[in-house]
Amino acid sequence: MSSKSEKKIALITGGSRGIGAATARLLARRGYHIAISYRERKEQAECLLNELQAFGVEAIAVRTDIASEADILHLFREVDRQLGPLQYLVNNAAILKPQMRVEAMDAERINQILTINITGTLLCCREAIKRMSTKHGGSGGAIVNISSGASRSGSPNEYIDYAASKGAVDTLTIGLSQEIASEGIRVNGVRPGCIYTEMHADGGEPDRVERVKSAIPLGRGGQPEEVAAAAAWLLSDESAFTMGAFIDVTGGK
C-alpha cells in the first residue's frame, strides 16, 4: 500500500448514481482512491463502494446534504480522516425540480435549487482549496465542476431555474480558475447534454431523452460514462495546460 501522500484521492459529490457513479467507477479503474457523497441513496452508495473496492482501491461514502455547510465540513473531515490529503474534486451534486414555467415557480423551489447547485458547489470548492492550495501547504490538485448544456440553452419552458444555477457554476469555474491558478490547482468544467440518467425522473419526465434526441446532431442521448471520461481527462495530467475550460458533452447540440 502506498503512503497517503502518494495516493491519488478524489471526492465526487452526488456520487451514488448517474454521472457521479460513472465517474467514480472510471477513476477507481485508474487507481484513484474514492470518496463519494450521497444524500438519500445509502443502499446504492454501499453497492457502489463494493464495486470500487474490487478495483483494489480504498473507497468511502459519506451521507451529506450539500445544502448544509455543516454537512460539507463533515464530509471533508471524513475524507481527511479516512483517506488522506485530497487532490481531486468533482462537484457533481445537483438537483432538478419538475418542469415548470417561471410564472409558476415559488421562492422555496428556486432557493432550494440555488442553495444546492450554487452555494453547495462554492462551499465544496472552498474546502478543497484549503486542502489543495500550495498557499495553504497543499500539493495542488484539480477541480471539475459538472455544469450543464442548459447553462447555454436556458431550458425555456422546463427548468430556467436549474439552467440559471448552472450558468452560475460556469461563471464560478471561470473566476476560480484564475483566482487559484498560481496555487497549483486547475479548475475546469464539463457541460453534459441529454444524458440517460435518473435525474430526468426528478424533473417529471423519465423518458425526456427519448423525446428530444431527434434534435441532437448525433441523433442519440449520451451515456454517463461519456461524461465521466471528460471529467477524468480534466483531472488528469494529460490536461495539465487546460484551465478555465469547458468540455461540452452534448452530442453537438
C-alpha beads as a LAMMPS data file, in Angstrom:
LAMMPS data file: protein, C-alpha beads

253 atoms
252 bonds

1 atom types
1 bond types

-500.0 500.0 xlo xhi
-500.0 500.0 ylo yhi
-500.0 500.0 zlo zhi

Masses

1 110.0

Atoms # bond

1 1 1 0.000 0.000 0.000
2 1 1 1.355 3.394 -0.963
3 1 1 1.700 6.126 1.630
4 1 1 -1.115 8.635 1.963
5 1 1 0.989 11.369 0.395
6 1 1 1.386 9.260 -2.749
7 1 1 -2.247 8.307 -3.122
8 1 1 -4.488 9.911 -5.718
9 1 1 -7.556 10.840 -3.685
10 1 1 -10.716 12.086 -5.384
11 1 1 -14.010 13.277 -3.938
12 1 1 -17.129 13.091 -6.095
13 1 1 -20.220 14.768 -4.704
14 1 1 -23.566 13.227 -5.575
15 1 1 -21.716 10.032 -6.371
16 1 1 -24.305 7.328 -5.741
17 1 1 -25.912 7.337 -9.197
18 1 1 -25.699 8.562 -12.766
19 1 1 -22.742 10.694 -13.810
20 1 1 -21.249 10.710 -10.316
21 1 1 -21.229 6.923 -10.031
22 1 1 -19.840 6.525 -13.561
23 1 1 -17.041 8.954 -12.720
24 1 1 -16.256 7.079 -9.505
25 1 1 -16.012 3.773 -11.388
26 1 1 -13.736 5.202 -14.073
27 1 1 -11.405 6.884 -11.595
28 1 1 -11.235 3.735 -9.448
29 1 1 -10.237 1.715 -12.504
30 1 1 -7.426 4.231 -12.978
31 1 1 -6.169 3.798 -9.425
32 1 1 -7.749 6.752 -7.643
33 1 1 -8.945 6.249 -4.096
34 1 1 -12.523 7.473 -3.974
35 1 1 -14.832 9.332 -1.634
36 1 1 -18.420 9.877 -2.680
37 1 1 -21.153 11.867 -1.008
38 1 1 -24.783 10.891 -1.176
39 1 1 -27.930 12.384 0.295
40 1 1 -30.578 9.642 0.366
41 1 1 -29.440 6.569 -1.532
42 1 1 -27.447 4.746 1.144
43 1 1 -28.012 1.295 -0.350
44 1 1 -26.915 2.419 -3.812
45 1 1 -23.850 4.114 -2.331
46 1 1 -22.839 0.996 -0.428
47 1 1 -23.266 -1.188 -3.515
48 1 1 -21.074 1.217 -5.457
49 1 1 -18.381 1.042 -2.758
50 1 1 -18.200 -2.709 -3.240
51 1 1 -17.673 -2.181 -6.962
52 1 1 -14.959 0.402 -6.381
53 1 1 -13.103 -1.644 -3.789
54 1 1 -12.991 -4.547 -6.250
55 1 1 -10.546 -2.422 -8.263
56 1 1 -8.139 -2.579 -5.317
57 1 1 -8.622 0.992 -4.134
58 1 1 -9.972 2.479 -0.941
59 1 1 -13.469 3.914 -1.163
60 1 1 -15.756 5.629 1.311
61 1 1 -19.264 7.077 1.185
62 1 1 -20.411 9.914 3.421
63 1 1 -24.023 10.951 3.790
64 1 1 -24.107 14.676 3.001
65 1 1 -26.763 17.268 2.370
66 1 1 -24.927 19.655 0.059
67 1 1 -27.370 22.376 1.178
68 1 1 -25.817 22.188 4.666
69 1 1 -22.487 23.855 5.397
70 1 1 -22.101 21.674 8.496
71 1 1 -22.569 18.529 6.394
72 1 1 -19.991 19.724 3.875
73 1 1 -17.466 20.363 6.640
74 1 1 -18.130 16.861 7.987
75 1 1 -17.685 15.374 4.505
76 1 1 -14.259 16.915 4.000
77 1 1 -13.139 15.987 7.514
78 1 1 -14.085 12.363 6.826
79 1 1 -12.041 12.384 3.618
80 1 1 -9.087 13.749 5.600
81 1 1 -9.529 11.145 8.319
82 1 1 -10.227 8.054 6.260
83 1 1 -8.276 8.608 3.049
84 1 1 -5.778 11.441 3.455
85 1 1 -4.951 14.701 1.641
86 1 1 -7.483 15.479 -1.081
87 1 1 -6.127 16.187 -4.550
88 1 1 -9.173 15.987 -6.828
89 1 1 -12.751 17.219 -6.549
90 1 1 -15.666 16.609 -8.907
91 1 1 -18.599 18.862 -8.000
92 1 1 -21.425 16.748 -9.343
93 1 1 -24.179 17.074 -6.717
94 1 1 -27.173 18.997 -8.049
95 1 1 -30.946 18.880 -8.062
96 1 1 -33.642 19.371 -10.649
97 1 1 -37.301 20.092 -9.970
98 1 1 -40.364 19.224 -12.095
99 1 1 -40.694 21.047 -15.386
100 1 1 -42.373 24.403 -14.912
101 1 1 -42.586 27.858 -16.407
102 1 1 -41.135 30.709 -14.363
103 1 1 -44.514 32.268 -13.578
104 1 1 -45.452 29.124 -11.623
105 1 1 -42.255 28.896 -9.543
106 1 1 -42.158 29.840 -5.876
107 1 1 -39.238 31.036 -3.785
108 1 1 -38.912 27.744 -1.920
109 1 1 -38.261 25.833 -5.134
110 1 1 -35.873 28.422 -6.543
111 1 1 -33.893 28.794 -3.323
112 1 1 -33.520 25.045 -2.880
113 1 1 -32.053 24.714 -6.370
114 1 1 -29.734 27.686 -5.939
115 1 1 -28.568 26.576 -2.473
116 1 1 -27.582 23.082 -3.583
117 1 1 -26.389 23.807 -7.100
118 1 1 -24.507 27.057 -6.395
119 1 1 -23.856 27.570 -2.686
120 1 1 -23.030 23.904 -2.138
121 1 1 -20.637 23.881 -5.079
122 1 1 -18.915 27.049 -3.850
123 1 1 -18.510 25.648 -0.339
124 1 1 -17.048 22.396 -1.657
125 1 1 -14.589 24.437 -3.724
126 1 1 -13.685 26.419 -0.617
127 1 1 -12.913 23.322 1.410
128 1 1 -10.953 21.754 -1.445
129 1 1 -8.838 24.893 -1.839
130 1 1 -7.959 24.847 1.854
131 1 1 -6.538 21.365 1.356
132 1 1 -5.028 21.526 -2.137
133 1 1 -3.616 25.050 -2.413
134 1 1 0.132 25.446 -2.133
135 1 1 -0.675 28.686 -0.307
136 1 1 -2.180 26.549 2.459
137 1 1 0.555 23.909 2.420
138 1 1 -1.135 21.576 -0.055
139 1 1 0.439 19.886 -3.058
140 1 1 -2.006 21.180 -5.679
141 1 1 -4.821 19.393 -7.448
142 1 1 -7.711 19.745 -9.835
143 1 1 -11.390 20.641 -9.573
144 1 1 -14.005 19.743 -12.174
145 1 1 -17.424 21.345 -11.924
146 1 1 -20.249 19.453 -13.600
147 1 1 -22.366 22.131 -15.250
148 1 1 -24.970 21.518 -17.965
149 1 1 -25.730 22.322 -21.565
150 1 1 -28.725 24.084 -20.003
151 1 1 -26.382 26.894 -18.970
152 1 1 -26.206 27.819 -22.651
153 1 1 -29.745 26.953 -23.780
154 1 1 -31.545 28.397 -20.742
155 1 1 -34.052 25.481 -20.747
156 1 1 -37.145 27.588 -21.549
157 1 1 -40.488 26.067 -20.543
158 1 1 -38.738 23.435 -18.463
159 1 1 -36.027 24.366 -15.961
160 1 1 -34.950 28.001 -16.232
161 1 1 -34.073 27.991 -12.514
162 1 1 -31.829 24.947 -12.953
163 1 1 -30.286 26.455 -16.090
164 1 1 -29.599 29.705 -14.242
165 1 1 -27.875 27.786 -11.449
166 1 1 -25.628 26.078 -13.964
167 1 1 -24.843 29.418 -15.599
168 1 1 -23.586 30.495 -12.192
169 1 1 -21.460 27.345 -11.982
170 1 1 -19.875 28.287 -15.322
171 1 1 -19.049 31.765 -14.033
172 1 1 -17.656 30.292 -10.820
173 1 1 -15.465 27.947 -12.849
174 1 1 -14.000 30.773 -14.931
175 1 1 -13.325 33.086 -11.998
176 1 1 -11.973 30.440 -9.647
177 1 1 -9.657 29.018 -12.296
178 1 1 -7.911 32.404 -12.471
179 1 1 -8.008 33.082 -8.733
180 1 1 -6.100 29.929 -7.748
181 1 1 -4.066 29.162 -10.877
182 1 1 -0.836 30.168 -9.153
183 1 1 -1.583 27.877 -6.195
184 1 1 -1.275 24.586 -8.059
185 1 1 -4.991 23.995 -8.637
186 1 1 -6.624 23.710 -12.039
187 1 1 -10.370 24.346 -12.361
188 1 1 -12.412 23.277 -15.382
189 1 1 -15.972 22.314 -16.223
190 1 1 -17.992 19.701 -18.089
191 1 1 -21.367 20.518 -19.617
192 1 1 -23.436 17.368 -20.145
193 1 1 -26.384 17.487 -22.502
194 1 1 -29.233 14.974 -22.596
195 1 1 -27.769 12.018 -20.740
196 1 1 -29.544 8.795 -19.793
197 1 1 -29.720 9.231 -16.005
198 1 1 -32.398 9.034 -13.322
199 1 1 -32.306 12.821 -12.963
200 1 1 -34.925 13.246 -15.689
201 1 1 -37.421 11.473 -13.444
202 1 1 -36.760 14.181 -10.844
203 1 1 -37.906 16.647 -13.485
204 1 1 -41.124 14.716 -14.023
205 1 1 -40.256 13.150 -17.391
206 1 1 -38.224 9.924 -17.074
207 1 1 -38.150 9.433 -20.860
208 1 1 -37.174 13.002 -21.722
209 1 1 -34.054 11.927 -23.626
210 1 1 -36.152 9.814 -25.986
211 1 1 -38.402 12.808 -26.687
212 1 1 -35.616 15.241 -27.502
213 1 1 -32.908 13.053 -29.019
214 1 1 -34.023 13.722 -32.614
215 1 1 -32.924 17.348 -32.137
216 1 1 -29.401 16.268 -31.153
217 1 1 -26.995 16.278 -34.123
218 1 1 -25.630 12.849 -33.176
219 1 1 -29.193 11.559 -33.038
220 1 1 -28.998 9.957 -29.611
221 1 1 -28.746 10.652 -25.925
222 1 1 -25.462 10.380 -24.075
223 1 1 -24.286 7.853 -21.517
224 1 1 -22.986 8.756 -18.047
225 1 1 -19.690 7.092 -18.925
226 1 1 -19.151 9.591 -21.740
227 1 1 -19.430 12.468 -19.282
228 1 1 -17.183 10.638 -16.814
229 1 1 -14.481 10.308 -19.473
230 1 1 -14.428 14.077 -19.988
231 1 1 -14.213 14.730 -16.248
232 1 1 -11.436 12.166 -15.834
233 1 1 -9.388 13.787 -18.602
234 1 1 -9.711 17.194 -16.978
235 1 1 -8.473 15.745 -13.684
236 1 1 -5.530 14.001 -15.313
237 1 1 -2.040 15.245 -16.131
238 1 1 -2.974 14.993 -19.818
239 1 1 -4.879 18.263 -19.369
240 1 1 -2.098 19.986 -17.444
241 1 1 -2.290 23.137 -19.606
242 1 1 -6.101 23.295 -19.595
243 1 1 -7.578 25.860 -17.231
244 1 1 -10.958 27.580 -17.027
245 1 1 -12.188 25.479 -19.949
246 1 1 -15.371 23.537 -20.633
247 1 1 -15.988 20.274 -22.427
248 1 1 -19.484 20.124 -23.892
249 1 1 -20.701 16.513 -23.840
250 1 1 -23.928 17.330 -25.645
251 1 1 -23.879 15.389 -28.899
252 1 1 -23.323 18.620 -30.809
253 1 1 -26.408 20.443 -29.526

Bonds

1 1 1 2
2 1 2 3
3 1 3 4
4 1 4 5
5 1 5 6
6 1 6 7
7 1 7 8
8 1 8 9
9 1 9 10
10 1 10 11
11 1 11 12
12 1 12 13
13 1 13 14
14 1 14 15
15 1 15 16
16 1 16 17
17 1 17 18
18 1 18 19
19 1 19 20
20 1 20 21
21 1 21 22
22 1 22 23
23 1 23 24
24 1 24 25
25 1 25 26
26 1 26 27
27 1 27 28
28 1 28 29
29 1 29 30
30 1 30 31
31 1 31 32
32 1 32 33
33 1 33 34
34 1 34 35
35 1 35 36
36 1 36 37
37 1 37 38
38 1 38 39
39 1 39 40
40 1 40 41
41 1 41 42
42 1 42 43
43 1 43 44
44 1 44 45
45 1 45 46
46 1 46 47
47 1 47 48
48 1 48 49
49 1 49 50
50 1 50 51
51 1 51 52
52 1 52 53
53 1 53 54
54 1 54 55
55 1 55 56
56 1 56 57
57 1 57 58
58 1 58 59
59 1 59 60
60 1 60 61
61 1 61 62
62 1 62 63
63 1 63 64
64 1 64 65
65 1 65 66
66 1 66 67
67 1 67 68
68 1 68 69
69 1 69 70
70 1 70 71
71 1 71 72
72 1 72 73
73 1 73 74
74 1 74 75
75 1 75 76
76 1 76 77
77 1 77 78
78 1 78 79
79 1 79 80
80 1 80 81
81 1 81 82
82 1 82 83
83 1 83 84
84 1 84 85
85 1 85 86
86 1 86 87
87 1 87 88
88 1 88 89
89 1 89 90
90 1 90 91
91 1 91 92
92 1 92 93
93 1 93 94
94 1 94 95
95 1 95 96
96 1 96 97
97 1 97 98
98 1 98 99
99 1 99 100
100 1 100 101
101 1 101 102
102 1 102 103
103 1 103 104
104 1 104 105
105 1 105 106
106 1 106 107
107 1 107 108
108 1 108 109
109 1 109 110
110 1 110 111
111 1 111 112
112 1 112 113
113 1 113 114
114 1 114 115
115 1 115 116
116 1 116 117
117 1 117 118
118 1 118 119
119 1 119 120
120 1 120 121
121 1 121 122
122 1 122 123
123 1 123 124
124 1 124 125
125 1 125 126
126 1 126 127
127 1 127 128
128 1 128 129
129 1 129 130
130 1 130 131
131 1 131 132
132 1 132 133
133 1 133 134
134 1 134 135
135 1 135 136
136 1 136 137
137 1 137 138
138 1 138 139
139 1 139 140
140 1 140 141
141 1 141 142
142 1 142 143
143 1 143 144
144 1 144 145
145 1 145 146
146 1 146 147
147 1 147 148
148 1 148 149
149 1 149 150
150 1 150 151
151 1 151 152
152 1 152 153
153 1 153 154
154 1 154 155
155 1 155 156
156 1 156 157
157 1 157 158
158 1 158 159
159 1 159 160
160 1 160 161
161 1 161 162
162 1 162 163
163 1 163 164
164 1 164 165
165 1 165 166
166 1 166 167
167 1 167 168
168 1 168 169
169 1 169 170
170 1 170 171
171 1 171 172
172 1 172 173
173 1 173 174
174 1 174 175
175 1 175 176
176 1 176 177
177 1 177 178
178 1 178 179
179 1 179 180
180 1 180 181
181 1 181 182
182 1 182 183
183 1 183 184
184 1 184 185
185 1 185 186
186 1 186 187
187 1 187 188
188 1 188 189
189 1 189 190
190 1 190 191
191 1 191 192
192 1 192 193
193 1 193 194
194 1 194 195
195 1 195 196
196 1 196 197
197 1 197 198
198 1 198 199
199 1 199 200
200 1 200 201
201 1 201 202
202 1 202 203
203 1 203 204
204 1 204 205
205 1 205 206
206 1 206 207
207 1 207 208
208 1 208 209
209 1 209 210
210 1 210 211
211 1 211 212
212 1 212 213
213 1 213 214
214 1 214 215
215 1 215 216
216 1 216 217
217 1 217 218
218 1 218 219
219 1 219 220
220 1 220 221
221 1 221 222
222 1 222 223
223 1 223 224
224 1 224 225
225 1 225 226
226 1 226 227
227 1 227 228
228 1 228 229
229 1 229 230
230 1 230 231
231 1 231 232
232 1 232 233
233 1 233 234
234 1 234 235
235 1 235 236
236 1 236 237
237 1 237 238
238 1 238 239
239 1 239 240
240 1 240 241
241 1 241 242
242 1 242 243
243 1 243 244
244 1 244 245
245 1 245 246
246 1 246 247
247 1 247 248
248 1 248 249
249 1 249 250
250 1 250 251
251 1 251 252
252 1 252 253
